[in-house]
Every structure is written in structure tokens, then in C-alpha cells.
Amino acid sequence: MIMAFVGVARNYGLHEGSLLKIIKTWLTMFPIAFTCGLIIIPAANKLTSKINFTEKDCIHEERTDEVLHGIKNGN
């Protein structure tokens, strides 16, 4: 609804009849955005489920430990 308001305000300005135009724009935008969301969200979940986040965290922690150990030893 916010994007419909911004689009109408930017393209046509706000004047008498703008509310009706905003509602018409929103009724067009909402089904398109909802359908795209139904396609994009599962695809994004499938893609991100292939990433192993714990492995990256372990590597980062090991590197942090090495840096801290070097600092303590004055290297």
C-alpha cells in the first residue's frame, strides 16, 4: 500500500481522486507481488539451506583465537 501511494504521488501528484487511484494501483500491485513472493521465497530458502553456516563460524572463531593468541604473545 505504501509503494502504491508513493508511485501515485510521484507520477500523478496528490489531488482529488488520488485515493481511488492509489487503491486501484494497490489492487494491481498486490497480486503480482504476492505471486512473486510465492515463487521467490521457496527458491531463496532452498538456496540458503545449502549453505553451511556453522562451518564458517568455526573458521572465524579459530582465526580469532589465533589473532588473540598472537596479541598476547606480542607477535
Secondary structure as a PSIPRED ss2 file (coil, helix, strand):
# PSIPRED VFORMAT (PSIPRED V4.0)

   1 M C   1.000  0.000  0.000
   2 I H   0.000  1.000  0.000
   3 M H   0.000  1.000  0.000
   4 A H   0.000  1.000  0.000
   5 F H   0.000  1.000  0.000
   6 V H   0.000  1.000  0.000
   7 G H   0.000  1.000  0.000
   8 V H   0.000  1.000  0.000
   9 A H   0.000  1.000  0.000
  10 R H   0.000  1.000  0.000
  11 N H   0.000  1.000  0.000
  12 Y H   0.000  1.000  0.000
  13 G C   1.000  0.000  0.000
  14 L C   1.000  0.000  0.000
  15 H C   1.000  0.000  0.000
  16 E C   1.000  0.000  0.000
  17 G C   1.000  0.000  0.000
  18 S H   0.000  1.000  0.000
  19 L H   0.000  1.000  0.000
  20 L H   0.000  1.000  0.000
  21 K H   0.000  1.000  0.000
  22 I H   0.000  1.000  0.000
  23 I H   0.000  1.000  0.000
  24 K H   0.000  1.000  0.000
  25 T H   0.000  1.000  0.000
  26 W H   0.000  1.000  0.000
  27 L H   0.000  1.000  0.000
  28 T H   0.000  1.000  0.000
  29 M H   0.000  1.000  0.000
  30 F H   0.000  1.000  0.000
  31 P H   0.000  1.000  0.000
  32 I H   0.000  1.000  0.000
  33 A H   0.000  1.000  0.000
  34 F H   0.000  1.000  0.000
  35 T H   0.000  1.000  0.000
  36 C H   0.000  1.000  0.000
  37 G H   0.000  1.000  0.000
  38 L H   0.000  1.000  0.000
  39 I H   0.000  1.000  0.000
  40 I H   0.000  1.000  0.000
  41 I H   0.000  1.000  0.000
  42 P H   0.000  1.000  0.000
  43 A H   0.000  1.000  0.000
  44 A H   0.000  1.000  0.000
  45 N H   0.000  1.000  0.000
  46 K H   0.000  1.000  0.000
  47 L H   0.000  1.000  0.000
  48 T H   0.000  1.000  0.000
  49 S H   0.000  1.000  0.000
  50 K C   1.000  0.000  0.000
  51 I C   1.000  0.000  0.000
  52 N C   1.000  0.000  0.000
  53 F H   0.000  1.000  0.000
  54 T H   0.000  1.000  0.000
  55 E H   0.000  1.000  0.000
  56 K H   0.000  1.000  0.000
  57 D H   0.000  1.000  0.000
  58 C H   0.000  1.000  0.000
  59 I H   0.000  1.000  0.000
  60 H H   0.000  1.000  0.000
  61 E H   0.000  1.000  0.000
  62 E H   0.000  1.000  0.000
  63 R H   0.000  1.000  0.000
  64 T H   0.000  1.000  0.000
  65 D H   0.000  1.000  0.000
  66 E H   0.000  1.000  0.000
  67 V H   0.000  1.000  0.000
  68 L H   0.000  1.000  0.000
  69 H H   0.000  1.000  0.000
  70 G H   0.000  1.000  0.000
  71 I H   0.000  1.000  0.000
  72 K H   0.000  1.000  0.000
  73 N C   1.000  0.000  0.000
  74 G C   1.000  0.000  0.000
  75 N C   1.000  0.000  0.000
